[in-house]
Amino acid sequence: MLAWGAPHLLETGRYRASVAAFASLRLGRPVELAGPIRLALLPEPVISAERVRIPNRGDGLFAEIGALRLRVAFLPLLAGRLSPRDLGLEAPVLHLPWPVPGSAIEEAASAIPLGFSATVRHGTVVVGTTAMTDVAGTLQRDPDTASFHAAVMLKAFGQPWHLTGLLGRPTPAGRAPLSLALDQASPGRLSAHFSGQVLPSGDLTGDARAAGVTLPAGWAAEPVDWDVSGPVSASAQNVTAADLRLRIGRTPGRASVTLALPKPHLAADLALGSLDLSGWQAGPAKPSWPTLPFTLTLKAEAANFRQGTVRHVVVSLSHDPGGAHIALSHVELPGHLILQGSADDPAGRDFAGHFTLRGSDAVPALRWLGLPESLLGQLPPSPLAASFDGSWNGAIWNATGITGRFGPRSIAGRLSLESGLRPHLEANLATDQLDLASLFGLGRAAYAADLDITAHLTAREGVWNGIRLTDPRLDARLDAAGLHLAELAFGAAGSHAAASAELRRDGTVESARLRIDAPDAAHLLPLIPARFRLWPRLWTGPAVLAVDAAGPSSQLDLALRASLGDLELQLQSRIDLAQQTWKAGFALRHPGAPRLLAALGLPDPADAIDSGSFTLAGHGTGDPHRIDLDHVALGAGLLRASGQLTADLDDAGEPAIAATIEAERLALPPCGIWFPVLLQRGWKTGWHGAIHIESGPVSVGLREIFQSASTDLLVGGGNAAFAGFHGEADAQRYRGDLVLDGSVDPPRLAASIGASPFIIANPPSGLPISLGPASGDAEASLTAEGHTASALLATLAGSLQGQIRDATLTGIDLAAKSRARTRGSTAGLSGTFDATLDHGLMELAPTRLAGPLGAIDLQGDIDLANRLANVRVLAEPERAADLAVRVVGPWRALREIRR
């Protein structure tokens, strides 16, 4: 009850003078109490005085204390006396000049009693212009050594610190020993120690050591320890350490540090032979700068950084309330690539500045930056010389206003790289030349490297596998979803190509489109490989190719439309990319079949196939090893055919083709048209196979020569053979084999021909002597060689045998009784004949045709190559004298000589 009632019995105002006197004695300075005095007895007696001031006595030292609390003894208090035990200062604000005058230290040493102890909470200490806030701890004077001890927590330069210090009694010369230990509150961050003296002037001199394990957040990916030590001096103007021993990681060096005062600014110069920065990198977040303005200059002959080495490093970094500034005076990146420039980070925003890069090979530097090897393998050694405006906001690097050269090509535009789990590179560049083949190689490599790329590229010219392009441009994005090709366009040889696509990474084609337009198809020929430049006469007029594709990889639908002049191809296909199989339907059309065949290198065959249109259509299936066309229909004027085809693509490295063709009607140009082409081709086709041909009526020109025919066309090894030919015409049957050996030069022809029976219905007109009508049997075995029909006739060799039955010989009448009447005809003649051929000369062995009216003997030769004839005809009638006739002369002007 006494403790509760005592505050009402005691007059607190009576203690104001005692409290002021006690505080002045303990603090060594006059103390003014401007606020009320309060007394609390529980839980222990405490006297509080608010709004306490320690005035400035002209030395710059003064203070304002929010509340001063004295813990006192209870029983003396009842007797009206103060017996203080502890002093507490609540929210004091202490202002100290810099340097602290030695006189103030001496005054405190003489005024503050031994055993002094004070507790501080929520305090602020201002030294010069530097403020330390949130000060909390204890201050005391050792009763035995008379030294001052402090142990406080405080906040300075934006960081929490733990400060311990010892200030000894001044010597007779006025020097006071001083020891300070400053540790950053975050474990393992930064610690500093000082051991020296306070001079009578207030200056400091001594030795200091500082150590840490990292740099500001956002720069170091892994802890890197460092320490620095050496002599330090401090005055009113600065704190200087001119010759410090430095260690960063395992690398020793030298440093000089100056802290300018009273407005603090730290300047440090570091020099190292080599620097291990293998654990350092620009992190995903921007660095957190200390509030103390500073300038840091680093020089190193070499630095191990990002698993590579940079050399001849000269870098300075500064920071003040206006922002940060970095200057790269000289940094040699891998590949002897020199980086120079400077950048600012005003008010904590993006770093932005201007830089230059130059060197003989940029590829090692790109490898050092971490680009995938799959990408770098697509780049040849490429010198680089470029300048650009660069910026960094902690997550995105930007390079704008790029001008320079990369390899042999000029570059201009901008680049940006966004870091993260999937880095994103965006390029918007213009160049004088673009290599699309290399660019596609880079795209494939990036596709497999989990790298997102957005590209907007333009060029004055380009190249693709040796083909020169004009005005190429590319607008595409490659990301985790797939490829988004907004546009790929270029000109080439007077034509224009444009493509777009949406491809998912699972292989699905959302859409893909390609279109090529050429006003003159002839300009496209140089773009096509030489072995595919077939039928150059076909490449006239405008040409268009349009391809559309969509669907998953197991069911990719492909639509193709192509036109070349009047020739048009349409194709619809479904492809399984995983199984590499396809099925398709196609149609090839031309409005004029004769014009098409003429464009294929044949003379105008209009008299053979009429003037109708050309159509080739069919459908089939296939895979990389086999193609099956189960139905193909061909129409060309009078020609109508259908069939099947199988191609084995794994047979001895050459396609092996097996086909069956059934022709409703087979119309062929005259032999003088197609046979020379057959010889010139040589049948070196690069494939081999067997094609069985069945036909109804067969015509050559407009003349029907067979009502039906069949043969097997065998092709391979440069040879072509028509084997097992059979043909029928008006009850006549023909058979034979023909082999063209194109593997030798000149090509060689061998034929075996038979006719049984053959019928001569209408003998040739205009000849002095002719045979027919007639029937019979014949066999021929012939060989020849050469590239033309005339060469074949000049080398024709072989034999011809046969029988003639019931023949009529026009030009001689064995029934005539007078020579003047022998220009009629003789019927009913039969016999055998035998002829040999050598170098185009056919020699007819003595041949007798006998009948009821007598016999006729034939003998002579025919020069097939020169088209000359010399044949002797001897008639032996039953009732008249013999008649001898010779037929001689050129083939088209034979004349008769009678005796």
VENRADA-V186893 format. One record per run of one state. SS is the DSSP state (H for helix, E for strand, L for the rest). FROM is the first residue (numbers start at 1). LEN is the number of residues. Records with the same first field share a line. If there is no record, write none. Layout:
SS=FROM-LEN, FROM-LEN
//
This chain:
L=1-1, 10-2, 28-4, 34-3, 41-5, 55-7, 73-1, 79-5, 97-5, 112-5, 128-2, 142-6, 157-2, 168-8, 185-5, 199-5, 213-7, 221-5, 235-3, 249-2, 261-4, 278-2, 281-13, 306-2, 321-2, 334-3, 347-4, 360-3, 369-4, 377-7, 393-3, 407-2, 419-5, 448-4, 465-2, 479-3, 493-2, 505-4, 519-2, 528-2, 533-3, 539-4, 552-4, 565-2, 577-4, 591-2, 600-6, 610-4, 624-2, 637-2, 649-6, 669-2, 682-5, 701-2, 707-1, 717-2, 730-2, 742-6, 761-9, 772-2, 786-3, 795-2, 811-8, 822-3, 839-2, 852-2, 864-4, 878-5, 891-4, 899-1
H=2-8, 12-16, 74-5, 102-10, 363-6, 373-4, 436-12, 521-7, 530-3, 536-3, 593-7, 606-4, 671-11, 789-6, 819-3
E=32-2, 37-4, 46-9, 62-11, 84-13, 117-11, 130-12, 148-9, 159-9, 176-9, 190-9, 204-9, 220-1, 226-9, 238-11, 251-10, 265-13, 280-1, 294-12, 308-13, 323-11, 337-10, 351-9, 384-9, 396-11, 409-10, 424-12, 452-13, 467-12, 482-11, 495-10, 509-10, 543-9, 556-9, 567-10, 581-10, 614-10, 626-11, 639-10, 655-14, 687-14, 703-4, 708-9, 719-11, 732-10, 748-13, 770-2, 774-12, 797-14, 825-14, 841-11, 854-10, 868-10, 883-8, 895-4
//
